[in-house]
């Protein structure tokens, strides 16, 4: 993985990062009856063109893998997918899992705890296989929803407070799976009021874009940087590259953080953004 990054390799595969609560069995999508452009299962339909290709669903993040299996099995059947399976790494059938991932066209990470995914998979042969396929296999997709999306970048938010003020030391940053460079991803962004914690992460890592994914909303990313928005909600992209006055480097523990000139884009279905240059395009 690191060698490919040093060589500036352009991924041939795609990433699909979802803000959680995408339209699926048992999920009441808030915008379903309000957004006139709502499309049932719009995001999950992006996983495959050929409905007989293999999807492997990794439930490692979840404390309720059986529930995840039931939900996605029913939803995938409704969409028409016929070839899918589920992997939970606590089962430890590693050789079988490696072969299944090698043969897949899509690997999909469910929600739960993003740190659990990274602790289980980062720096393993499974992660190496995913990286190999992502960089070298045309149209291979690594997808994730909620925690499954948050784990994709090199840097992840693994814990943060939800307070009115941004306070020093109220956020914990860790290493992610490393499939997405130059970004930090947060999910359930609007519904759970997470602007402050993502802004805080970006102030600490100004070289990165902050990607705040709304529910039932996703970015489909090609070439590691060309992202188009899909779904019924919105994505907020935050840039700290032009921050002016800030106390982020001098503030003491428990004291509030401030920052000048943090910029944001509002991205909705059909809009696109280059995650490297920041170039924004409307449909």
N, C-alpha and C positions, 0 to 999 in steps of 0.2 A: 504493500500500500504506500509506504513512504517513498520507495524508489519511483513509483509511478508519478507521485506528486513532484519529486525533484526533476523528473523528465518533462514536466508540464504536459502530461498526457491529457488529452481531451476524452472524457468518457463517451463511449458509444451507447451506453445504456441510459436509462432515465431514472429520476427520483420522483416519487409522488408523496408529498408531505401534506397531511390532512389535520385540520384543527380539532378533530374529535367530533363525536356525535353526528357523523355523516349519515345520510339517509340509509337506514338498514332496518332489519326486523327489530321491532320493539323500541325503536327510537322515535320520539316525537320531535320532528324538526320544526323549530319555532317559525321559520320563514315559509314553511310549506304552503300556507294559505294566504300569505301576504305578498310574497315576491312573485310577480306575474311571469318571471322567467324561470321559475322553479322547474326542475326536471327530476323525476323520480330516479333514485340510484345513480345520479349523474356522475358522481365521483368514482364509485366502485366500478362503473362501466368502463372507466379508463384503464383498468388493469390489463385487459386482454382484448385483442381484436379477434383472434381465433379462440372461440370459447372452449375448445378441447385441449388447449395448452395447459401446462401444469402450474398451479398456484400452491406454494407452501406458506401456510399461515403460522407464524411464530408467536406463541402465547406467553412467552417467558416473562413479560412484564406484569402479567395479570396474576392476582391471587385467586382468581376464579376461572381457571382455564376451561373447565367444562362448559360454563356459561358462554364464554367466547366462542367455543366450538359450535354450540347450538345456534347462536345468533348468526355467525357468518356462514355456516353450512346452509341454513334456511335462506339467507339473503342471496348467496351465490347461486343456489338452485333457482330462485326467482329470476335472477338475471339471465340464467341459461348456462352458467359455467358447469362443466361436467367432470373436471379433473382437478381435484384439490385435496389437500391433506393438512394435518395439524401437527405441530412440533412444540413440545414443552421440554426444555433442556434438563429439568429435574429428573426426567426419565432416563437420561444418561445412555441412550442407545446411539452413541456418537457416530459410529461408522455408517449406520443406516441413514442418519440425518445428513451426513456429508454427501452421500450418493444422491439422496433425494434433492438436496439443494443444487448440486451440479446439473441435474436434469431439469430443473425448473425454469420457467420463463418469467415468473413473478415470485418474489419473496415479500410477504406482507407482515409487518409487526403490529400487533394489537396494542391497545392502551394498557395503562397500569402504572408502573414505576420505571421511569427512564434510567435511573441509576442501576436497577436490577438488570436491565438489558445490557448495559455497558459492562457491568461487572462480570456477567456470564459470557459475553461474546467477544469483547474487545481483546485483541492480541491472541486470538485463537485461530485454528485452521478454518473454522466456519467463517470468520470475518475475512480471512485471506481469500477463500473461495468466492465470497460475495464481491470483494473488491476486484478480483480477477474477471468475474463475469460482468460487473458493472463497467469496467474500463474497456473490455474487449469484445463484448457480445452485443451485437446490434439489437436494439429494442428490448433488452433485458430491463426489468423494472424492479427497483427496491422501493417499496411503499411502506408507509407507517401512519398510524392515526394516533393523536394525542401523545402519550409518552413514546409511542413508536415513531412519531415524527421528530420529537425533541431530541432523540438519541442520535440522529443522523449527522450533525455537524462535528467538527473537531472539538468545539467547546460547547458544553451544555450547562443549563441551569439545573442543578440537582436539588436545590431547596432554596426557598425564599419566603420572606414574610409578605403578607398582604396588608400593608398599612397605608394610611393617607400620605405620610411622609416617607421619603427614601432615606433610610438611616444607614450609616456606615456599619458594616459587618452584619447586615440583615439578609445577605445573599451568599449562597455557596455555589461556586463554579467548579466543574470537573471536566474530564476528557470524555468526548463522545466517540462514536464509531469511526468518524473521519471521512464519511462519504461526501460531505458538503463543506467546501472551503469558504472562508470569509463571511460566515453567517452564524447567528445564534437564533434558535427557533423557540418560540413559546406558543402554546395552544390554549384552546378555550379562552381566547385572548380578551374578547369583549365581555362575554358573560361573567367571567371571573375577575374582571378588573385588574388585568395584569400589565397595564402600561408601565407602571412604576418599576416593576422588577425587571422588565426587559430593557427599559431605558437605563436602569442602573448597570445591567450587564454590558450594555453598549458603551456606557461611559468608562467602564473598566477595560473594554476592548474596542477602541475606536476604529480599528481597522475593519471591523465586522459590520454587516448589516444586521439589524434586528428584524426578524420576521415574526410578526404576531398574527397567527392564524385564527380566524373566527371559526365557529362551529359550522359544520356542513360546508366547509370551504377548504380549498386545497391549492397548492402550487404544483404544477407539472413542470419539472426542470429537465432541460436537455443541455448537453454539452457542459454540464456542471454549473451553468450560469444563466441560461435563457429560460425564464420562468413565465408561465401563463397561468392566470387564475381561473379556477373552475369552482362552481358551487353557488349556493344561495346567499352567502354572507359576504364578509370582506376580510381582506388581509391588510394589516398596517405594517409598512416597511419603515423602519426607523434608522436614520443615519446620524452618527456622532462624529463624522469626519470633519465637520466645520464647527465643532463646539468652540465657544469663546471662553467666557469666564466660567470657572468651575473650581470647586474645592475638593474634587474627588481624590486628589493625591495627598491632601493635608488634613482632611476632616478626621476628627477623633471618634472613637467607638461610641455608637449610640447617638451621635449628632446628625442632623439632617444634611443631605447632599443637595447641591444646586448645580444647574448647568444651563448655559446660554446657547441658543441657536441649535438646538436639537431639531432635525428636520424629519418630516414624516410624509409618506405617500399613503393614500387610500386606494386600494386595488380591489376591483370587483370582477365578476365573471367576464372573461374575454380580454381584460387588460393584461399587459405583459410588462415585465421589468427585467433588465439585465442586472444580475446580482453582483457583477464585477464593476461595471461602469455606472450603474444607477439610472441608466436611460429608461424612461417610462413611455409606454405607448398605450393609447386607448384603442378599443375595438374598431 
